[in-house]
Amino acid sequence: MVMNLRTGLVPEDELITGSIPWTKEEVRAVTLARLDLRPEDKVLEIGGGTGAMTVEIAHRVPRGSLCTIEKNKEAVKLIKSNQEKFNLTNLKVITGVGPGDLPSEQYARIFIGGSAGHLEEIFHYAEQHLSPQGIIVCNSVTLNTVNEVYTYFKTKDYQLKTSLVQVSKIVERGDYLMYQGQNPIHVITIKPGSRLSGSERSERGDTHGR
């Protein structure tokens, strides 16, 4: 497999996407930077879509594992096609909706690409299943979701950081070069604050979610 050596991302023409929208290259780059993945991490992806982020995450946790859940059966087929194409042996795919169909396990990183209208329940699950020094990253197109994130966590001991990724690319229109904009995406990073003291963290340890 030929990888983009500058960014380390899988070229978009290598991904199997079908007719379902996928996470574009620049958004994947920012999201991966916010996830700050380690090779041994155990990761949960909620809302796998076509598998664009799934492929990127799985590649970066070769000694860990990735569990992805997606409700759309056509999208699940695309994820499994990408899994086979990229030989992602550390990937488990679940057809269903979070959090009801999710396993009761601990994770070092949780990525939320879609919530199917169950964001509050997903956050409650994430609080219970995120390792003490873990990271949650939530991507959103709408301000409604951003507001829901901040409303949920405003009274809790978590650190939030949000960036709006807005990308335009040059396209040819006859004799002219013009910019064509893509949908802006909010990338929200959620990290536990001091919800555990130093001694409690030492007792529990950062087990990378395993």
N, C-alpha and C positions, 0 to 999 in steps of 0.2 A: 504494500500500500504506500503510495506517494503522499507524504505529508507536507504541508506548508511550513517550510523551515523557519520563516520569519516569525510567525505567530504560533506555530504548533497546532493550528486548527485543521480539521478535515475540510478540504475544498468542497464547496457547496455542490459542485457537479458530481461529486463522489457519493453524496448521500442519496438514499432512496426516499423520496418525499411524496410521490403521488400528487393528489390534488389538494391535500391538506396543508395549510400554512405551516411553516417551520421557523425556528429561531434563527435569525440571520447572523452572519459571521461576526459583525461588530458587537452585537448584543451578547453572543456566546462568549466573546473575549472578555467583556466586562464582568459577566456573570461568573465565569470561571475564576477571574481574579478575586472577586468577592468571596467565593466559596473557599479559596485558599486550601485546595485539596492536598492531602498527603498520601503517599503510595499505599499505606496500610488502612486508610479510612474505610469505614462502613457507612455507606451513603444511601439515603432514601430520596427518590424523585417522585413527586406527586403531580400527575398530569404530564405524562411522557410525550404526548403529541406524536409526531412522526419519528422521534428518536434522535433528533439533531443534538440536543443537549445530552441525551442518554449516551450516545457514542463518545462524546467528548469526556464526560465524567468517567465512564468505564475505562477509557484509555489511561486516565490519570490515577486510578487506584488499582494497579496490577496485583498488589498483595492484599487488597481489601475486597470489597464487594459493593454492588449496586443493586438495589431493589427499586423497580419503577412500576407505578400503577397508572393505568389509563382506562377510561370507561368506553371510549369509542373503538368498536371492534375493527373498523378499517385501519385506524391508527395503530392498534395493537399489531396487526399484520405487518405494517410498515416497520414498527420497532423490531419485530422478530426477523424481518428481512434484513434490516441493518445489522442486527445481532449476528446473523449468519454470515453476512458479507464481511464484517470486520472481526469475526471470530471472537466475540465478547463472551468468554467462558465464565467471567465473574458477574454476569448479569442475570437477574431473576425478573421476569415480567409477570405482572398480575393484571388480569382483566377485572376491573371493578372501580369502585369509588372510595376515595379516602374521606374520613378515616375508618369507616365501617369495615372495609375489606383489607385493612392493613394488619400485619403481624405485630405482636406485642414484643418489640425488640428495641434495643438502644442503638442510636445512630450518632456518628460524629458530625455529620453534615446532613441537612435536610433542604432540598431544593423544591420550591413550589412553583410549578409552571402553569398550573390550572387548579381550580378548586371545585368546579361544578356546583358552585353556590353553597359550599360547606366550609368557608374559610374559617369561621370562628371555631367550628369543631376540629378542624385541622390544626389550628394553633393550640388548642387545648391538648390534642394528641402530641403535638411537637414538644410542648413543655414537659410532658410526662416521659418522652422517649428520646430527648436530646441529651447527649453526654454533657457533663458540667462545663467543659470548655468548648462546646460545640458551636456551630454557626448555622443559622437559618437564612436562606436567601429566597425572596419572593419576587417574581417578575409580574408586572401588571401593565396592561394597556390603559386602563381607566383610572381616573382620579377617585372614583367611588371605592375601588379596592384599596388605594393608598390611604384614604380616610378610614376605611375599616381596619387596616393594619394599625394605624396610629391610635385609633379609638380603643382597640383591644389592649395594646401594650402600654398606654399612657400611664396607667396606675401600677404597672409592674416594673420590676427591676431589670430592665433590658435596655441595651443601647441600640438605637435605630439610626441608620444612615441611608439616605435615598438619593439616587442620581437618575436624571432623565437622559436616556440615550436616544439621540435624534440623529439619524444618518441620512445623508443625501448622496446619490451617486450620479456621475455624469453619464448621460445617454445621448445618442445621436438622433437628431430630428432633422432629416434632410441634410442641409449644409450647416446646420447649427449644432453646437454642443450645449446641452441644458442639464440642469440638476433635476433629478427625480427623487422626491422624498419618500422615505419609508415610514411606517407607523412609529411614533415615539414610544419607547418602552421605559417604564419605571423599574429600576433595579433596587430593591429594598434589602438591606442587610440587617439582621436581627441577632444580637449577641447577648448572652446572659451578662448581667452586671455583677453585683456582689451578693447574689442570692444565696451563695454558699461562702462561708468563711474560709480562710486559707487552710485551717486544720481540717475542715470538712472536705475540702477538695483533695487534700492529701490522703485522707482516709478512703475516699471513694476512688481517687486516681482518675487520670484522663486515659481511659482504656480504648480510645479511638472508636468508641461505640460498640466494641465487641464483647 
